[in-house]
Amino acid sequence: MAAPAFQVPRVLLPWVDERAGGGDVRDVGDDPERLMAIAGRRLAERRVRESLALNERALALGADPLANGGEVWMAAMLLGDFERAWAVSDAVLARRAPSEFDRPDRPYHQRAVWDGRPIDGGRVLVRCYHGLGDIVQFARYLPLVAHCARGLAVQAPRAMHGLLGTVAGIDALVALEDGGAVPPHNVSIELMELPHALRTHLDSIPAAVPYLSIGKDRVAAQAARLAPGDRPRVGLAWAAGSWDGGHRSLPPEQLRTLASIPGIDWVCLQRGPALADAADFPFMDAGPRTDDLMDTAAMIRAVDLVLSVDTVVAHLAGALGAPVWTLLPFAADWRWMHGRCDSPWYPSMRLVRQAAPADWDSSIRALLRMFPSKFHKMFRN
């Protein structure tokens, strides 16, 4: 479900077109450009239905359907209207020139790969050009491709090879970093384009979990790093990538609030440089930590609950079928939809949304109410 031709961003950052005149629809009249500008602001504010209605009005006044296609696509996905989003993607695909596919001069995440060829009966190469969390989420489609294709090869970052090796039906797994030869194929598609190619609807999302697995011995090795005790063990990942300005990550002061919650043994699931932000956090896991996703998956299996921001850890917990609470910013990514506390992608996941932009305080207050209910037997003492 990668961005169509106009590159729908994974998160729509707030923006205002000055021509919108402050965003008052009554002053716009019949100016399609100003209507679309206000629609963009409404979408950033997550007034999704208003945004969609404004874009429809602009279209009725003669706007180019692809001029606001990214916003229509995102609004449709947020509302669960996948078919409407695919109609935009179809229009983009029909207009794209052959030279625009998989252009090597573009960053991986901005490359459109699939040219519309059918997957059925083909020798398919699935390229994994997006982030690790994206790969985890959409790996669920690989067995479906394997079932209908004559052969399936997957090109992915090495960091994902251990986990993808547990997915049935992959004939060849090659490293994205090598940039060299790939197996013969006649259909090439980016992993996040598969839902479009397979015409996924809200009620046909392949949501059976787990669709990734981890060996018992590896889980036992991670569990051995945890001190004995009868308190609930909660795995924590507090920081996401910084490509979007860091608005998905918990600030340090919120970590201090979490550390003060009584009756919980915290386990570190964070990866990368953000570990330095929690040097004094009272984690109970001992021994060295690694960035190996297989170790992260094993530790997820060893704890009672995962608490994560919108990053690969949340996706991995969901893909493993582990209980996970995912902390979301106010203008959350399209994949989390609009106004839901559950996820059709992950049956074991609960979503905790900010009540207002940058309002992590409301999210922490929600957690303070949720923990006693989740662990009521353990909290009685």
URHU-V113814 format. One record per residue. N is the residue number from 0. RES is the residue in one small letter. PSI is psi in radians with two decimals (none if undefined). Layout:
# URHU-V113814
n/res/psi
N/RES/PSI
N/RES/PSI
This chain:
# URHU-V113814
n/res/psi
0/m/0.70
1/a/2.90
2/a/2.37
3/p/-2.78
4/a/-0.62
5/f/0.10
6/q/1.23
7/v/2.16
8/p/2.67
9/r/-0.52
10/v/2.23
11/l/1.93
12/l/2.52
13/p/2.40
14/w/2.71
15/v/2.21
16/d/2.16
17/e/-0.45
18/r/-0.20
19/a/-0.12
20/g/0.67
21/g/-0.02
22/g/0.27
23/d/1.93
24/v/-0.52
25/r/-0.41
26/d/-0.02
27/v/-0.64
28/g/-2.27
29/d/0.65
30/d/1.82
31/p/-0.65
32/e/-0.73
33/r/-0.63
34/l/-0.76
35/m/-0.61
36/a/-0.77
37/i/-0.64
38/a/-0.67
39/g/-0.70
40/r/-0.73
41/r/-0.68
42/l/-0.73
43/a/-0.56
44/e/0.00
45/r/0.59
46/r/1.27
47/v/-0.81
48/r/-0.63
49/e/-0.76
50/s/-0.78
51/l/-0.71
52/a/-0.68
53/l/-0.71
54/n/-0.64
55/e/-0.68
56/r/-0.70
57/a/-0.71
58/l/-0.72
59/a/-0.42
60/l/0.14
61/g/0.18
62/a/2.61
63/d/2.20
64/p/-0.46
65/l/-0.12
66/a/-0.60
67/n/0.34
68/g/-0.66
69/g/-0.72
70/e/-0.68
71/v/-0.75
72/w/-0.86
73/m/-0.76
74/a/-0.72
75/a/-0.75
76/m/-0.71
77/l/-0.57
78/l/-0.01
79/g/0.23
80/d/1.30
81/f/-0.66
82/e/-0.62
83/r/-0.68
84/a/-0.71
85/w/-0.53
86/a/-0.68
87/v/-0.80
88/s/-0.66
89/d/-0.75
90/a/-0.68
91/v/-0.80
92/l/-0.70
93/a/-0.48
94/r/-0.20
95/r/2.33
96/a/2.61
97/p/-0.58
98/s/-0.17
99/e/-0.11
100/f/2.27
101/d/0.86
102/r/2.13
103/p/-0.23
104/d/0.01
105/r/2.62
106/p/2.63
107/y/-0.79
108/h/-0.13
109/q/0.16
110/r/2.23
111/a/2.33
112/v/-0.84
113/w/2.28
114/d/0.19
115/g/-0.03
116/r/2.53
117/p/2.54
118/i/-0.61
119/d/2.18
120/g/0.04
121/g/2.88
122/r/1.85
123/v/2.33
124/l/2.06
125/v/2.09
126/r/2.32
127/c/1.57
128/y/-0.14
129/h/-2.90
130/g/2.96
131/l/-0.70
132/g/-0.70
133/d/-0.73
134/i/-0.77
135/v/-0.82
136/q/-0.76
137/f/0.04
138/a/-0.35
139/r/-0.38
140/y/-0.26
141/l/-0.75
142/p/-0.55
143/l/-0.70
144/v/-0.78
145/a/-0.61
146/h/-0.61
147/c/-0.18
148/a/2.87
149/r/-0.30
150/g/2.61
151/l/2.09
152/a/2.54
153/v/2.24
154/q/2.03
155/a/2.79
156/p/2.55
157/r/-0.59
158/a/-0.38
159/m/-0.11
160/h/-0.67
161/g/-0.81
162/l/-0.76
163/l/-0.41
164/g/-0.24
165/t/-0.01
166/v/2.26
167/a/2.51
168/g/-0.11
169/i/2.13
170/d/-0.54
171/a/2.42
172/l/2.03
173/v/2.69
174/a/2.26
175/l/-0.60
176/e/-0.44
177/d/-0.60
178/g/0.33
179/g/-2.56
180/a/2.51
181/v/2.77
182/p/2.68
183/p/2.44
184/h/2.74
185/n/0.02
186/v/2.19
187/s/2.35
188/i/2.48
189/e/2.53
190/l/-0.73
191/m/-0.06
192/e/-0.19
193/l/-0.71
194/p/-0.62
195/h/-0.84
196/a/-0.61
197/l/0.07
198/r/0.92
199/t/2.43
200/h/2.93
201/l/-0.67
202/d/0.07
203/s/0.24
204/i/2.23
205/p/1.60
206/a/0.17
207/a/2.28
208/v/2.67
209/p/2.57
210/y/-0.03
211/l/2.72
212/s/2.87
213/i/2.45
214/g/2.61
215/k/-0.64
216/d/-0.67
217/r/-0.68
218/v/-0.76
219/a/-0.67
220/a/-0.67
221/q/-0.69
222/a/-0.53
223/a/-0.29
224/r/-0.09
225/l/2.31
226/a/2.57
227/p/2.63
228/g/2.88
229/d/0.20
230/r/2.70
231/p/2.43
232/r/2.10
233/v/2.07
234/g/2.35
235/l/2.27
236/a/2.05
237/w/-0.14
238/a/2.36
239/a/-3.14
240/g/2.76
241/s/0.11
242/w/-0.44
243/d/0.33
244/g/0.06
245/g/0.23
246/h/-0.14
247/r/-0.19
248/s/2.56
249/l/2.35
250/p/2.77
251/p/-0.64
252/e/-0.51
253/q/-0.53
254/l/-0.68
255/r/-0.64
256/t/-0.77
257/l/-0.71
258/a/-0.43
259/s/-0.11
260/i/2.16
261/p/2.71
262/g/0.23
263/i/2.38
264/d/2.02
265/w/2.46
266/v/2.34
267/c/2.13
268/l/0.06
269/q/2.55
270/r/2.66
271/g/-2.86
272/p/-0.46
273/a/-0.24
274/l/-0.53
275/a/-0.39
276/d/-0.21
277/a/0.64
278/a/-0.52
279/d/0.12
280/f/2.41
281/p/1.08
282/f/2.54
283/m/-0.10
284/d/2.43
285/a/2.81
286/g/3.05
287/p/2.57
288/r/2.58
289/t/2.93
290/d/0.14
291/d/2.07
292/l/-0.44
293/m/-0.67
294/d/-0.71
295/t/-0.78
296/a/-0.71
297/a/-0.72
298/m/-0.61
299/i/-0.69
300/r/-0.35
301/a/-0.20
302/v/2.97
303/d/-0.50
304/l/2.55
305/v/2.31
306/l/2.04
307/s/2.60
308/v/-3.14
309/d/1.53
310/t/-3.09
311/v/-0.55
312/v/-0.74
313/a/-0.78
314/h/-0.72
315/l/-0.74
316/a/-0.77
317/g/-0.72
318/a/-0.49
319/l/-0.10
320/g/0.34
321/a/2.58
322/p/2.26
323/v/2.36
324/w/2.18
325/t/2.12
326/l/2.15
327/l/2.52
328/p/2.94
329/f/-0.89
330/a/1.24
331/a/2.80
332/d/2.73
333/w/-0.53
334/r/-0.39
335/w/-0.04
336/m/-2.91
337/h/2.11
338/g/0.20
339/r/2.60
340/c/0.00
341/d/3.05
342/s/2.21
343/p/-0.25
344/w/-0.55
345/y/1.80
346/p/-0.44
347/s/0.14
348/m/2.45
349/r/2.36
350/l/2.34
351/v/1.88
352/r/2.53
353/q/2.48
354/a/-0.39
355/a/2.83
356/p/2.30
357/a/0.24
358/d/1.33
359/w/-0.36
360/d/-0.73
361/s/-0.62
362/s/-0.73
363/i/-0.69
364/r/-0.68
365/a/-0.73
366/l/-0.69
367/l/-0.51
368/r/-0.56
369/m/-0.64
370/f/-0.87
371/p/-0.64
372/s/-0.72
373/k/-0.74
374/f/0.71
375/h/-0.63
376/k/-0.67
377/m/-0.45
378/f/-0.15
379/r/-0.57
380/n/none
